[in-house]
Amino acid sequence: MIAADTLSQIAQRAAQGVLGEATLASLKQAWPDLRFTLCNDDDMPARMKPALSDKEFNLYLIGGSEHCLSLTDDPERAIGVVVAQVDEE
């Protein structure tokens, strides 16, 4: 489960620097029990709404039910976060 407060804290930390491997390492260090991945927002399914939006990135929830990772909109099933960088177009 990822609480709304935790998601907000993740967004604050992600916004502190340039999105990249250093940001990902910082997130993994701060929340070692969660999974994190970084990608471009264009790579996310259009039907999937972000759990949290920022001008530079969107956060999507990763679910881990049935031993298979997938995107979810259910914070109760979430075990991680995708940080998806938004292009400046």
Phi, psi and omega in degrees: 000139176238112180289155179302322179296318178296317179299320177296319178295321177297316179298318179298316180292319180296329182280353185285343183209190177286131180294130180176196183298326179295320177296316179299317179297321179296318179295317180295325179289320181288326181230075186294342180274354180254155175264142178226144173214157183236137177204183176269142182298334177295340180277353181274147179299136182299330182285342183274122178271138179293149176286333178206135181245144176222164181293334182259341182202163172238147177251130177242150182266140176257128176258154182228034181287151177056033175061022180228128179282141176201168175282148179217157172252009182256105180300336179291332181262355186287136177235003181188180186222137169262124173263110185250112183289133179267129177291150184271034182274000000 
